[in-house]
Amino acid sequence: MALSEVLWQSHQDLAIATLNHPFVQGIGDGSLDQAKFAYYVGQDAFF
């Protein structure tokens, strides 16, 4: 089994929690507040 498969299986709970997080869901369905997204993009650019 490839390392990537082992890691995905070992940490599937974290992957699912991340995909189900309201911020990620809001980006996906377009409901995320624009100010929150702008802050996120600003922080991403800063770091």
Secondary structure, DSSP 8 states (H G I E B T S, - for coil): --HHHHHHHHTHHHHHHHHTSHHHHHHHHT-S-HHHHHHHHHHHHH-
